[in-house]
């Protein structure tokens, strides 16, 4: 894609998906090789009422989204995930989360990107890496 997308354009693309709306995603920043996204915490994310931990699936989804959308400056769209690995480092407690995605290798058909999720204090909660199908859509 020849034209650079702005934060506002990426925000519009992300919020065109109902799941992303439900997550309360806000694009904080775009970088040459990535993206930073804030997710507004929701009570429905809790998996353990006593410990008040956020479900790991929500955290994994944020890693996938950040890695996927890090590729948007090159593709102009979100791209399908082929494979993904997530490592959990600490339990996510109630509060907004920051997801950061970074391109590792951009290829013509397949690309690799990393994602991480942090709490608002900067604590690393989870990290992961995925492979994404970045070939242009067939016309």
N, C-alpha and C positions, 0 to 999 in steps of 0.2 A: 504494500500500500504506500503510495507516494506521499500523501498528506498526513501530517501528524494529527492525531486525535487529541482533543483537549480533555481536561478533567470533566467538564460538563457533558461532553459527548459520550465519554465512557460511562459516566453516571447514568445517562439516559439509556444506554444500551443495557447496562446491568439491571436497572429497574424495570426493564421491559419483560423481565422474567418474574413470575409470581413468587417463586421460592426466595429469590433475592430480595423481593419486597418484604416478605415475611421476616427474613433475617435482619432487616433494617440496615442494609448496606449503604455506606457512604464512601465514595472515593475521596481519600485524603490527599494523595499525591500520585503523580506519574513520574517515572524515571526512565532514562534511556533503556535500561534493562529490566524494568519492573514496575510494580504498583504497590500502593499501600491503601488498605481498605479498613474502615471501622465498621464493626457489627454491633448494633445496639442490643444490649442484653435483654432477654425475655425470660420471664418466670417459667415458661413452658420448656425451657432447655434443661431444667433440673431433672436428673435421673435418680439422685439419692436425696430424699427430703431431709434426712438427719444431717448429712454432710454438706448438703446444698451444692453438690458438684454438677457441673455442666456435662451433659451426655457427650461421650467421645465422638459420636457421629456428627454432632454439630461442629466440633473442633476440626474433625477430618474434612468435613465439607468446606470449611473456611480455608483450609490448606489447599484443597483442590481448586476452589474458586480463585484464590490469590495466584496460584501457579498458572492456571488457565488464563486469567485476565492479564497476567504479565505479558502474555503473547499478543494482546490485542493491538498494540501499536504496529505490529508487523502484519497482522491479519485483518484488522478492522472488525473482528467479530470474536465471540467466544469459540472455543474449539473443543471437540470431543476428547475425553480422557481415554487413553488406551490402557494405561497401567499406573498404579500409584502405590506408594509405600508411606506409612505414617508412623512416627515414633512419638510417644507421649512422654513428657518430661515432668510435668506437674499438673495437679488437678486444677481445672478452671473453676474458680469461685464466681458468684454473682458479680456482674460488672461488664461493661463494654469490653470488647476484644479488638485487637488490632491484628490484621492478617497482612503479611508482606509476601509478595511473590517476586521471583527473580528468574530471568531467562538464563539457562545454563548453556544450551546450544539450540540455535534455530536452524532447522533443516527444511528442505523443500517439501517433504512429505510428513516427517515426524520431527518433533522438537521435545526438548527436555527443559523442565522448569522446576524450581523449588519453591516451597511455601513454608511459612512459619506463622505461629499464632502466639501473641503476647498479651498479657493483661495490661491494664492502664499504668501499672508501675514499671512496665518493661520486662517483666519476668517471662522467660521463654516457657511456654506451656506445651507446645508440640511443634514438630518439624516434619517435613516430608518432601518427596520428589516424585514427579510424574512424567509420563510420556504422553504427548498429545498429537493428534492427527491435524497437521497444519496445512495440508495440501489445499489449494484453492478449490472451492465447490465446482462441480461439473456444471457447465452452462448448457 
